[in-house]
Amino acid sequence: MSHTAGLPPKPDPRTGEPRPPRAPLEPEWKGAEEKRLGGANKAPQAPEGESPVLEWFYPSRGQSFGIGLVISLVVLTFGLVRDGGIDWMTTWWLWLFIVPWPFVALLAGRNTRMAAGADWLRYGKNGFIRTYELTSVKVTAEGASRVLRLNDADERILSAQLNDLQRNRELWDLVYNGILHSVRGNGAETNKLARTLLDLDNPLRFRGE
């Protein structure tokens, strides 16, 4: 019997049907964001030779700038509280710790652009990976973030923050279905954190329930 028996089927590479069931989310998941900012005219291109793009996500410039602005305000507030006044504001180089954050956030936002087809994932500038040919699926903790690290049979490597991938739930569903098939069918290597956060040890997941 096939190791993938009972799993949700792999979507058709051209049509994307049937779409996979909902994938598990991080406990801190707050809700999906607008996934196709700018409309279809901003749809990314699929990697050469791969199936069409089915889902993608571009963070808005306003959202990225707003995050950077909040960081700047936090740093500014810290300076006011720490020095008990505004005398420090006359020291020009201290502003280098405050002003750049909105622009840093804009640049960082460009790296969270992502797209997925029925059987591949592209994230930022890290190239792409075939999600049904994974040889390793691991999750590591980096500060408050959890990073998904994937390797495929062609020795491609891709790292992405889990909460970024889950900003478009339909994209995450496509990626997760490939992870399930790779782990169950291909025997992809995993670690404890991946098995726990991605619910890979749950036998109901392998029966598509």
N, C-alpha and C positions, 0 to 999 in steps of 0.2 A: 504494500500500500504506500502511496506517495506520502512523503513527510509533510506535504502541504495540504493533505486532505483535510477538509473542514475549515480551512482558512478562507477569509473573504477573497474572492477571485481577483486576479490582477486585471486592472482596467484595460480595455482595448487601447493600444498606443495611439491610434488616430482619433477616436471619438471620446476617450476618457470614461466610457461606460462599461460596466456599472461603477459608479463612484463608491469608494470604500466607506465602511461605517465610521463613526466618530472615533478618533484616537484619544487616549488618555491625555490629560493636561497637567501641567504643574499645579501644585496646591495653591500657589499664589496667583494663578491666572485671573486676570481682571476683566477680560472681555475682548472680543475681536475688534480690530480697527478696520477702517475703510481700506479695502485691499487693492483697489485698482485706481489709485489717485491719478487724475489726469485723463482717465478714460482709455479707450482702446488704442488711441494714438500713441500711448506710452507703453504699450505691451512690448516686453523684451523679446529678443530673438532667441529661438532654441539653439543649443550648441549644434554645430555642423554635423549632419548625419543622424540627429536624434529626433524623436517624436515631437509633435507640436507642444507649445506651451499651453497648459491648462489653467494654471493659477500663478499669480505673482503678487508681490507687495512692494510698494515704494513708500517710504515715510515722507510725509509732507515737509516742505522746507519750514513752514510756519511752526510745525510741531517740534522739529529739531532745534530751531532757533529758540523757541520757548523753553525747552529743557536747558539749553545753555544759559539763557537769561536767569533762570531760577538758580543755577549753580553760581552765577556771578553775584546774585543778591545774597546767597548764603555766605559766600566769602566776604562780601562787603559788610554784612551784619556781624560776622565773626571779628572783623577788624575793628568795628565800632565798639563792640563789647570788650574786646581784649585790651584796647588802649584807652577806653573810657572817654572817647571824644573823637574829634575829626582832625586833630593836628597832623596825624600821619598822612592825610590826603595830600599834603604839599610835597611829599616824597614821590617823585614821578615814577620810579621803578616799581613801587608797590602796586601801581595800577596794572602792571603786567600780569599780576595774579588774578585780576578781576575782569578786565575788558575782553580778553580773547575767547572766553568760554562759549558764547553764542556761535562764534565762527568755527570753533573746534567741533561743536555739536553738529553743525551743518556738514562738515567734512566727514564726521563719523557716520552721519545718517546715510551718506552715499554708500557706505560699506555694508549696510543692512538691506540693500536691495536684493530681492531673491525671486526665483521663479522655479516652477516644477512642471514636468510632464508626467505622463503615466508612470514612467520608470526612471526618472532622473531628477536631480536637484542641483540648482545653481544658487550660490550664496555669495553676495558681494563680489570681490575680485579673486575669490579662491578657486575659480574654475567650476567644474561640475563633477558629479559622481552618479553612477548608476545604482539606484536604490534596491534593485532586485539581485544585484551581484556583489553585495557587501561581504567582506571577509572579517570585518571587525566593527563592532558597535559598542562604543564606550561613552560614559558620561563622567566628567570630572567637575569638581567644584572649584571655582575661581572667585574667591571673595563671596559676594552675595549671588553670583551668577552660576548657572550650571551650563556647561559646554558639551555639546554632542560632537563626538569625534568619530568620523566614518572613514573606512578604507574599502575600496572595491577590488575586484579581481584584476583590474588593469593597473593596480598600484596607485590609483588616485587617492588623495587624502583631502578631506573637507572637515572643517571645524565651524560650528555655528552655535550661538547661544540658543538654548531651548526656547526661551521666552520670545526671541525674535521669530523663530519658525512658527510659533503658535499665534502670531499676530494675524495670520490668515489661517483660519481653522481648516478650510478646504485644502489648502496647500499642505498643512501638517498631516491631514488624513491620508493624502497620497504618499507622503514620505513614510509615514508610520506603517502603512500596509507593506511597502517594500522592505522595511526593517523586519516585520514579522516573517515574511517569506524568506528573507536571508537567514534569519536566526533558525527558523524551523527547517527550512528546506536545504540551505547551504551550510548549516552548522557554523554560522558566523560567530566569531569570538565575542564574548561580552564580559563586562565586569559587574560587580555587585550593585553599584549605583545605577547602572543602566537597567539591570533587571528589575530593580525596585521602582525607579521613577517611570520607566516605560512599561511596567506591568508585564514583563516578559515571562515571569514564572507562573502567571495565572493561566491554568489550562483552559479556562473559558475563552481567553483571548485567542487561543489556537483553534477553537471551534467556531470562531466568528460570532460569539455571543456577547 
